[in-house]
Amino acid sequence: MNSGAEPAIATKSKPRISILLATWFGLGRVPVAPGTWGSAAGSLLSVLINYLIFLKEAPALRIERDINFWTVGALPGIGEMLIAIVIAIIGVIVSTRAARYAQNKDPQWIVIDEVSGQLLTYCLFFWVLPLNWKSWLLGFILFRLFDIWKPFPARQLERLPGGWGIMADDWMAGVYAAILLRVALHFRMI
């Protein structure tokens, strides 16, 4: 019998796996600059992918500007692009669930978007360009600047629904950072 009391509202269970991935295994819970830590994780992932590919494919390979495109550019580029696509797809799904659970359009602790955008910076850049510490450092700095600044159309992409809005502005920042990396290479700055 209904005594006129409001029915109990069923609470949604916590999407633990989505939150774990959206925070990039808890890194987004770092109290200071979680986005920067997420970008650092994306940079580290890029270094790891490239190191593993070179270690497996050509252990004695020295990284220089004049090495064959298919040895230096394509192998890491393909590996990173596949991983970046997988992380992007997973990112849209888990950030949607995590944001919905948090009842916040884009919680600061979701950093899979920074990981994905930073990785995109490197995969677009390293297709045919040199791998060196200056490239990674400049890519990191440029991505962070564009991620914070959000030039057109990044800010507009944030308005997309759910995880699409969380992820897309960082993808745009990654594209801008990759373009400026190519400009830096053209002027022999890296």
C-alpha positions in Angstrom: 0.0 0.0 0.0 1.1 3.5 -0.8 0.9 5.8 2.2 1.5 8.9 0.1 5.3 8.9 0.7 7.6 9.5 -2.2 9.0 6.3 -3.7 12.6 5.6 -3.0 14.8 6.7 -5.9 17.0 4.0 -7.2 20.6 5.2 -7.0 22.8 4.4 -9.9 25.8 2.3 -9.1 29.2 3.9 -9.4 30.8 3.2 -12.8 34.1 2.2 -11.3 35.8 1.0 -14.4 34.7 4.1 -16.3 36.0 6.4 -13.5 39.3 4.4 -13.3 39.9 4.9 -17.1 38.6 8.5 -17.2 41.0 9.4 -14.4 43.7 7.5 -16.2 44.2 5.0 -13.4 43.7 7.6 -10.7 46.1 10.3 -12.1 43.2 12.7 -12.5 42.8 12.7 -8.7 46.1 14.5 -8.2 45.1 17.7 -6.4 47.3 20.1 -8.4 47.0 20.4 -12.2 45.4 17.1 -13.1 45.2 18.1 -16.8 49.0 18.6 -16.9 49.5 15.3 -15.3 47.2 13.7 -17.9 49.2 15.3 -20.7 52.4 14.1 -19.1 50.9 10.6 -19.1 50.1 11.0 -22.8 53.7 12.0 -23.5 55.1 9.1 -21.5 52.8 6.7 -23.4 54.2 8.1 -26.7 57.8 7.7 -25.6 57.0 4.1 -24.4 55.2 3.2 -27.7 58.1 4.5 -29.8 60.7 2.8 -27.6 58.9 -0.5 -27.8 58.5 -0.3 -31.5 62.1 0.6 -32.1 63.4 -2.0 -29.6 61.3 -4.7 -31.3 61.8 -3.7 -35.0 65.3 -2.3 -35.0 67.3 -2.6 -31.8 70.4 -1.0 -33.1 68.5 1.9 -34.8 69.9 5.4 -34.0 67.3 8.2 -34.2 68.4 10.8 -36.7 66.8 13.1 -39.2 67.9 11.2 -42.3 66.7 7.7 -41.4 64.2 6.2 -43.9 60.6 7.2 -43.5 59.3 3.6 -43.2 61.7 2.9 -40.4 61.3 6.0 -38.2 58.1 7.6 -39.3 55.6 4.9 -40.3 56.1 2.3 -37.6 55.7 4.5 -34.6 53.1 6.6 -36.4 50.9 3.5 -37.2 51.4 2.1 -33.7 50.6 5.4 -32.0 47.6 6.1 -34.3 46.0 2.8 -33.5 46.5 3.3 -29.8 45.3 6.9 -30.1 42.1 5.7 -31.9 41.4 3.1 -29.2 42.0 5.6 -26.4 39.8 8.1 -28.1 36.9 5.7 -28.5 37.2 4.4 -24.9 37.6 8.1 -23.8 34.2 9.1 -25.3 32.5 6.2 -23.6 34.1 6.4 -20.1 34.1 10.2 -19.9 30.4 10.2 -20.7 29.6 7.7 -18.0 31.9 9.4 -15.4 30.6 12.9 -16.1 27.0 11.6 -15.9 27.7 10.0 -12.6 29.4 13.1 -11.3 26.5 15.2 -12.6 29.1 17.6 -14.0 29.5 18.3 -17.8 33.4 18.1 -17.7 34.8 17.2 -14.3 38.5 18.3 -13.8 39.5 14.8 -12.7 38.6 13.3 -16.1 42.1 13.4 -17.8 41.7 10.7 -20.5 41.0 13.6 -22.8 44.4 15.1 -22.1 46.1 11.7 -22.6 44.2 11.2 -26.0 44.9 14.8 -27.2 48.6 14.7 -26.2 49.0 11.3 -28.0 47.3 12.7 -31.1 49.9 15.6 -31.1 52.7 13.1 -31.4 51.1 10.7 -33.8 50.3 13.4 -36.3 53.8 14.9 -35.9 56.0 11.8 -35.8 54.7 10.3 -39.0 57.7 11.6 -40.9 59.6 13.7 -38.4 62.5 13.2 -36.0 62.0 11.6 -32.6 64.0 13.5 -30.0 63.5 15.0 -26.5 63.0 18.5 -28.0 60.1 17.2 -30.1 58.4 15.6 -27.1 59.0 18.6 -24.8 57.8 21.2 -27.4 54.8 19.0 -28.2 53.9 18.8 -24.5 54.2 22.6 -24.0 52.2 23.4 -27.2 49.4 20.9 -26.4 49.0 22.4 -22.9 48.9 25.9 -24.3 46.2 25.0 -26.8 44.3 22.9 -24.3 44.1 25.9 -21.9 43.6 28.6 -24.5 41.1 26.7 -26.6 41.2 28.6 -29.9 38.5 28.2 -32.5 36.9 25.7 -32.9 38.1 24.0 -29.6 35.8 26.0 -27.3 32.9 25.3 -29.6 33.7 21.6 -29.6 33.4 21.5 -25.8 29.7 22.1 -26.3 29.2 18.7 -27.9 27.1 16.3 -25.8 28.7 14.0 -23.2 32.1 12.5 -23.8 32.3 14.0 -27.3 32.5 17.5 -25.8 35.0 16.4 -23.1 37.3 14.7 -25.7 37.0 16.8 -28.9 38.5 20.1 -27.6 41.6 18.2 -26.6 41.8 16.5 -30.0 41.7 20.0 -31.6 44.5 21.1 -29.3 46.5 18.1 -30.4 46.0 19.0 -34.1 47.1 22.6 -33.4 50.1 21.4 -31.5 51.1 19.0 -34.2 50.9 21.8 -36.8 53.1 24.1 -34.8 55.6 21.2 -34.3 55.8 20.9 -38.1 56.4 24.6 -38.3 59.2 24.4 -35.7 60.8 21.6 -37.7 60.6 23.6 -40.9 62.5 26.4 -39.2 65.0 23.8 -37.7 64.0 24.7 -34.1 63.8 21.1 -33.2 
